[in-house]
Amino acid sequence: MVTALVVFALLWRQGAFLRLSGYFHETKDELWKCTWPTWDELMGSTVVVMVSVGFLGGYTMGVDYVVTVVMHYIV
């Protein structure tokens, strides 16, 4: 308990809590500047990601199958 109080006091004197508070304030201000996607843009991006993951998964499964068959013939 005493150690925690000493660490807290040291951080307080160094201004760590003020810097942390400033960081959160600046982050909040920057997030207000962001442009968020519309619902249609979000759904379009989601579809693109799902299709891409499907193709990549299918390609990976196909290559794995071919390599497995080739390895069975070799061994």
N, CA, C and O atoms as a GROMACS GRO file, in nm:
protein
  300
    1MET      N    1   0.083  -0.119   0.000
    1MET     CA    2   0.000   0.000   0.000
    1MET      C    3   0.087   0.125   0.000
    1MET      O    4   0.060   0.221  -0.072
    2VAL      N    5   0.191   0.123   0.081
    2VAL     CA    6   0.281   0.237   0.090
    2VAL      C    7   0.352   0.256  -0.044
    2VAL      O    8   0.371   0.368  -0.089
    3THR      N    9   0.393   0.145  -0.106
    3THR     CA   10   0.461   0.152  -0.235
    3THR      C   11   0.370   0.215  -0.340
    3THR      O   12   0.415   0.298  -0.420
    4ALA      N   13   0.244   0.176  -0.340
    4ALA     CA   14   0.150   0.232  -0.436
    4ALA      C   15   0.133   0.382  -0.415
    4ALA      O   16   0.125   0.458  -0.511
    5LEU      N   17   0.128   0.425  -0.289
    5LEU     CA   18   0.115   0.567  -0.260
    5LEU      C   19   0.239   0.645  -0.304
    5LEU      O   20   0.228   0.756  -0.355
    6VAL      N   21   0.356   0.586  -0.284
    6VAL     CA   22   0.480   0.652  -0.324
    6VAL      C   23   0.485   0.665  -0.477
    6VAL      O   24   0.520   0.771  -0.529
    7VAL      N   25   0.449   0.559  -0.548
    7VAL     CA   26   0.448   0.563  -0.695
    7VAL      C   27   0.347   0.666  -0.743
    7VAL      O   28   0.375   0.742  -0.836
    8PHE      N   29   0.230   0.668  -0.681
    8PHE     CA   30   0.126   0.765  -0.717
    8PHE      C   31   0.177   0.907  -0.696
    8PHE      O   32   0.157   0.994  -0.782
    9ALA      N   33   0.242   0.932  -0.585
    9ALA     CA   34   0.294   1.066  -0.555
    9ALA      C   35   0.402   1.106  -0.656
    9ALA      O   36   0.404   1.221  -0.701
   10LEU      N   37   0.489   1.014  -0.691
   10LEU     CA   38   0.594   1.045  -0.788
   10LEU      C   39   0.535   1.077  -0.925
   10LEU      O   40   0.576   1.173  -0.991
   11LEU      N   41   0.439   0.998  -0.967
   11LEU     CA   42   0.374   1.023  -1.095
   11LEU      C   43   0.300   1.156  -1.095
   11LEU      O   44   0.299   1.228  -1.195
   12TRP      N   45   0.238   1.189  -0.982
   12TRP     CA   46   0.165   1.315  -0.970
   12TRP      C   47   0.261   1.433  -0.984
   12TRP      O   48   0.231   1.530  -1.053
   13ARG      N   49   0.376   1.424  -0.916
   13ARG     CA   50   0.473   1.534  -0.919
   13ARG      C   51   0.535   1.550  -1.058
   13ARG      O   52   0.570   1.661  -1.098
   14GLN      N   53   0.549   1.442  -1.132
   14GLN     CA   54   0.607   1.450  -1.265
   14GLN      C   55   0.506   1.494  -1.371
   14GLN      O   56   0.544   1.521  -1.485
   15GLY      N   57   0.380   1.502  -1.334
   15GLY     CA   58   0.277   1.547  -1.428
   15GLY      C   59   0.227   1.439  -1.522
   15GLY      O   60   0.170   1.469  -1.626
   16ALA      N   61   0.248   1.314  -1.485
   16ALA     CA   62   0.207   1.203  -1.571
   16ALA      C   63   0.056   1.201  -1.590
   16ALA      O   64   0.007   1.169  -1.699
   17PHE      N   65  -0.018   1.234  -1.487
   17PHE     CA   66  -0.164   1.230  -1.498
   17PHE      C   67  -0.217   1.342  -1.586
   17PHE      O   68  -0.317   1.324  -1.656
   18LEU      N   69  -0.151   1.458  -1.584
   18LEU     CA   70  -0.190   1.566  -1.674
   18LEU      C   71  -0.162   1.530  -1.819
   18LEU      O   72  -0.244   1.559  -1.907
   19ARG      N   73  -0.050   1.466  -1.845
   19ARG     CA   74  -0.019   1.423  -1.982
   19ARG      C   75  -0.118   1.318  -2.029
   19ARG      O   76  -0.162   1.320  -2.144
   20LEU      N   77  -0.154   1.226  -1.940
   20LEU     CA   78  -0.251   1.123  -1.975
   20LEU      C   79  -0.387   1.184  -2.005
   20LEU      O   80  -0.454   1.144  -2.100
   21SER      N   81  -0.428   1.280  -1.924
   21SER     CA   82  -0.554   1.348  -1.946
   21SER      C   83  -0.551   1.423  -2.078
   21SER      O   84  -0.649   1.422  -2.153
   22GLY      N   85  -0.439   1.489  -2.108
   22GLY     CA   86  -0.425   1.560  -2.234
   22GLY      C   87  -0.432   1.465  -2.352
   22GLY      O   88  -0.491   1.498  -2.456
   23TYR      N   89  -0.372   1.349  -2.338
   23TYR     CA   90  -0.374   1.248  -2.445
   23TYR      C   91  -0.518   1.207  -2.476
   23TYR      O   92  -0.556   1.200  -2.592
   24PHE      N   93  -0.597   1.179  -2.372
   24PHE     CA   94  -0.735   1.138  -2.395
   24PHE      C   95  -0.817   1.250  -2.457
   24PHE      O   96  -0.902   1.225  -2.542
   25HIS      N   97  -0.792   1.374  -2.415
   25HIS     CA   98  -0.863   1.488  -2.471
   25HIS      C   99  -0.829   1.505  -2.620
   25HIS      O  100  -0.918   1.527  -2.702
   26GLU      N  101  -0.702   1.496  -2.654
   26GLU     CA  102  -0.660   1.509  -2.794
   26GLU      C  103  -0.715   1.396  -2.879
   26GLU      O  104  -0.754   1.417  -2.994
   27THR      N  105  -0.718   1.276  -2.824
   27THR     CA  106  -0.774   1.161  -2.897
   27THR      C  107  -0.921   1.183  -2.926
   27THR      O  108  -0.967   1.156  -3.037
   28LYS      N  109  -0.995   1.233  -2.826
   28LYS     CA  110  -1.137   1.260  -2.845
   28LYS      C  111  -1.158   1.366  -2.953
   28LYS      O  112  -1.246   1.353  -3.038
   29ASP      N  113  -1.077   1.472  -2.950
   29ASP     CA  114  -1.088   1.577  -3.052
   29ASP      C  115  -1.058   1.523  -3.192
   29ASP      O  116  -1.127   1.559  -3.287
   30GLU      N  117  -0.958   1.438  -3.205
   30GLU     CA  118  -0.923   1.382  -3.335
   30GLU      C  119  -1.033   1.290  -3.388
   30GLU      O  120  -1.059   1.287  -3.508
   31LEU      N  121  -1.096   1.215  -3.298
   31LEU     CA  122  -1.204   1.126  -3.342
   31LEU      C  123  -1.325   1.204  -3.392
   31LEU      O  124  -1.398   1.155  -3.479
   32TRP      N  125  -1.347   1.324  -3.341
   32TRP     CA  126  -1.456   1.406  -3.392
   32TRP      C  127  -1.428   1.454  -3.534
   32TRP      O  128  -1.521   1.484  -3.608
   33LYS      N  129  -1.300   1.463  -3.571
   33LYS     CA  130  -1.263   1.507  -3.705
   33LYS      C  131  -1.276   1.397  -3.810
   33LYS      O  132  -1.277   1.424  -3.930
   34CYS      N  133  -1.286   1.273  -3.765
   34CYS     CA  134  -1.293   1.160  -3.857
   34CYS      C  135  -1.424   1.161  -3.934
   34CYS      O  136  -1.527   1.206  -3.884
   35THR      N  137  -1.418   1.112  -4.056
   35THR     CA  138  -1.541   1.091  -4.132
   35THR      C  139  -1.573   0.943  -4.125
   35THR      O  140  -1.493   0.858  -4.164
   36TRP      N  141  -1.690   0.914  -4.075
   36TRP     CA  142  -1.731   0.776  -4.057
   36TRP      C  143  -1.806   0.730  -4.180
   36TRP      O  144  -1.876   0.811  -4.242
   37PRO      N  145  -1.795   0.602  -4.218
   37PRO     CA  146  -1.863   0.554  -4.339
   37PRO      C  147  -2.014   0.552  -4.320
   37PRO      O  148  -2.066   0.537  -4.209
   38THR      N  149  -2.084   0.568  -4.432
   38THR     CA  150  -2.229   0.554  -4.428
   38THR      C  151  -2.263   0.405  -4.417
   38THR      O  152  -2.176   0.319  -4.430
   39TRP      N  153  -2.391   0.377  -4.394
   39TRP     CA  154  -2.434   0.238  -4.380
   39TRP      C  155  -2.409   0.160  -4.510
   39TRP      O  156  -2.366   0.045  -4.506
   40ASP      N  157  -2.435   0.223  -4.623
   40ASP     CA  158  -2.414   0.156  -4.752
   40ASP      C  159  -2.265   0.128  -4.776
   40ASP      O  160  -2.229   0.020  -4.823
   41GLU      N  161  -2.178   0.224  -4.743
   41GLU     CA  162  -2.034   0.202  -4.758
   41GLU      C  163  -1.987   0.090  -4.666
   41GLU      O  164  -1.904   0.008  -4.705
   42LEU      N  165  -2.039   0.088  -4.545
   42LEU     CA  166  -2.001  -0.016  -4.449
   42LEU      C  167  -2.043  -0.154  -4.498
   42LEU      O  168  -1.966  -0.250  -4.489
   43MET      N  169  -2.165  -0.165  -4.550
   43MET     CA  170  -2.213  -0.294  -4.599
   43MET      C  171  -2.134  -0.337  -4.722
   43MET      O  172  -2.102  -0.455  -4.736
   44GLY      N  173  -2.101  -0.243  -4.810
   44GLY     CA  174  -2.022  -0.276  -4.928
   44GLY      C  175  -1.884  -0.326  -4.890
   44GLY      O  176  -1.836  -0.424  -4.947
   45SER      N  177  -1.820  -0.260  -4.796
   45SER     CA  178  -1.687  -0.302  -4.750
   45SER      C  179  -1.694  -0.439  -4.683
   45SER      O  180  -1.605  -0.522  -4.700
   46THR      N  181  -1.801  -0.462  -4.608
   46THR     CA  182  -1.817  -0.591  -4.540
   46THR      C  183  -1.829  -0.704  -4.643
   46THR      O  184  -1.770  -0.810  -4.626
   47VAL      N  185  -1.906  -0.680  -4.747
   47VAL     CA  186  -1.921  -0.782  -4.852
   47VAL      C  187  -1.788  -0.809  -4.920
   47VAL      O  188  -1.752  -0.924  -4.944
   48VAL      N  189  -1.713  -0.703  -4.950
   48VAL     CA  190  -1.582  -0.720  -5.014
   48VAL      C  191  -1.490  -0.804  -4.926
   48VAL      O  192  -1.421  -0.893  -4.975
   49VAL      N  193  -1.489  -0.776  -4.797
   49VAL     CA  194  -1.403  -0.851  -4.705
   49VAL      C  195  -1.447  -0.997  -4.697
   49VAL      O  196  -1.364  -1.087  -4.700
   50MET      N  197  -1.577  -1.020  -4.688
   50MET     CA  198  -1.626  -1.159  -4.677
   50MET      C  199  -1.594  -1.239  -4.804
   50MET      O  200  -1.553  -1.354  -4.795
   51VAL      N  201  -1.613  -1.179  -4.920
   51VAL     CA  202  -1.582  -1.248  -5.046
   51VAL      C  203  -1.433  -1.275  -5.056
   51VAL      O  204  -1.392  -1.384  -5.096
   52SER      N  205  -1.351  -1.176  -5.019
   52SER     CA  206  -1.205  -1.194  -5.024
   52SER      C  207  -1.160  -1.306  -4.931
   52SER      O  208  -1.076  -1.388  -4.967
   53VAL      N  209  -1.215  -1.309  -4.811
   53VAL     CA  210  -1.179  -1.415  -4.717
   53VAL      C  211  -1.223  -1.551  -4.771
   53VAL      O  212  -1.152  -1.650  -4.755
   54GLY      N  213  -1.340  -1.556  -4.834
   54GLY     CA  214  -1.388  -1.681  -4.893
   54GLY      C  215  -1.295  -1.731  -5.003
   54GLY      O  216  -1.260  -1.849  -5.008
   55PHE      N  217  -1.255  -1.639  -5.094
   55PHE     CA  218  -1.163  -1.678  -5.200
   55PHE      C  219  -1.028  -1.722  -5.145
   55PHE      O  220  -0.973  -1.823  -5.189
   56LEU      N  221  -0.976  -1.648  -5.050
   56LEU     CA  222  -0.846  -1.682  -4.992
   56LEU      C  223  -0.853  -1.816  -4.919
   56LEU      O  224  -0.761  -1.897  -4.927
   57GLY      N  225  -0.963  -1.840  -4.847
   57GLY     CA  226  -0.980  -1.968  -4.778
   57GLY      C  227  -0.991  -2.083  -4.876
   57GLY      O  228  -0.932  -2.189  -4.855
   58GLY      N  229  -1.067  -2.062  -4.985
   58GLY     CA  230  -1.080  -2.167  -5.087
   58GLY      C  231  -0.948  -2.196  -5.155
   58GLY      O  232  -0.913  -2.311  -5.178
   59TYR      N  233  -0.873  -2.090  -5.186
   59TYR     CA  234  -0.742  -2.107  -5.249
   59TYR      C  235  -0.648  -2.184  -5.156
   59TYR      O  236  -0.578  -2.275  -5.200
   60THR      N  237  -0.647  -2.147  -5.029
   60THR     CA  238  -0.561  -2.216  -4.932
   60THR      C  239  -0.599  -2.363  -4.920
   60THR      O  240  -0.511  -2.449  -4.914
   61MET      N  241  -0.729  -2.392  -4.916
   61MET     CA  242  -0.772  -2.531  -4.907
   61MET      C  243  -0.734  -2.609  -5.033
   61MET      O  244  -0.692  -2.724  -5.024
   62GLY      N  245  -0.747  -2.545  -5.150
   62GLY     CA  246  -0.710  -2.612  -5.275
   62GLY      C  247  -0.562  -2.642  -5.282
   62GLY      O  248  -0.524  -2.753  -5.318
   63VAL      N  249  -0.479  -2.545  -5.247
   63VAL     CA  250  -0.334  -2.568  -5.249
   63VAL      C  251  -0.298  -2.676  -5.147
   63VAL      O  252  -0.214  -2.761  -5.176
   64ASP      N  253  -0.359  -2.672  -5.030
   64ASP     CA  254  -0.330  -2.774  -4.928
   64ASP      C  255  -0.368  -2.912  -4.979
   64ASP      O  256  -0.294  -3.008  -4.957
   65TYR      N  257  -0.482  -2.923  -5.046
   65TYR     CA  258  -0.524  -3.052  -5.099
   65TYR      C  259  -0.427  -3.103  -5.205
   65TYR      O  260  -0.388  -3.220  -5.204
   66VAL      N  261  -0.388  -3.015  -5.297
   66VAL     CA  262  -0.294  -3.054  -5.403
   66VAL      C  263  -0.160  -3.097  -5.344
   66VAL      O  264  -0.105  -3.199  -5.384
   67VAL      N  265  -0.109  -3.021  -5.249
   67VAL     CA  266   0.020  -3.056  -5.186
   67VAL      C  267   0.007  -3.188  -5.112
   67VAL      O  268   0.101  -3.268  -5.114
   68THR      N  269  -0.105  -3.212  -5.046
   68THR     CA  270  -0.126  -3.338  -4.974
   68THR      C  271  -0.127  -3.456  -5.071
   68THR      O  272  -0.064  -3.558  -5.044
   69VAL      N  273  -0.198  -3.443  -5.181
   69VAL     CA  274  -0.203  -3.551  -5.280
   69VAL      C  275  -0.064  -3.577  -5.338
   69VAL      O  276  -0.024  -3.692  -5.351
   70VAL      N  277   0.008  -3.472  -5.374
   70VAL     CA  278   0.142  -3.486  -5.428
   70VAL      C  279   0.233  -3.553  -5.326
   70VAL      O  280   0.312  -3.640  -5.363
   71MET      N  281   0.225  -3.514  -5.201
   71MET     CA  282   0.310  -3.573  -5.098
   71MET      C  283   0.277  -3.721  -5.077
   71MET      O  284   0.367  -3.800  -5.050
   72HIS      N  285   0.149  -3.759  -5.090
   72HIS     CA  286   0.112  -3.901  -5.076
   72HIS      C  287   0.170  -3.984  -5.190
   72HIS      O  288   0.211  -4.099  -5.170
   73TYR      N  289   0.174  -3.925  -5.310
   73TYR     CA  290   0.235  -3.998  -5.422
   73TYR      C  291   0.385  -4.009  -5.404
   73TYR      O  292   0.443  -4.112  -5.440
   74ILE      N  293   0.448  -3.906  -5.350
   74ILE     CA  294   0.594  -3.908  -5.331
   74ILE      C  295   0.632  -4.007  -5.221
   74ILE      O  296   0.728  -4.083  -5.236
   75VAL      N  297   0.559  -4.005  -5.114
   75VAL     CA  298   0.593  -4.092  -5.001
   75VAL      C  299   0.533  -4.226  -5.028
   75VAL      O  300   0.547  -4.317  -4.946
   0.00000   0.00000   0.00000
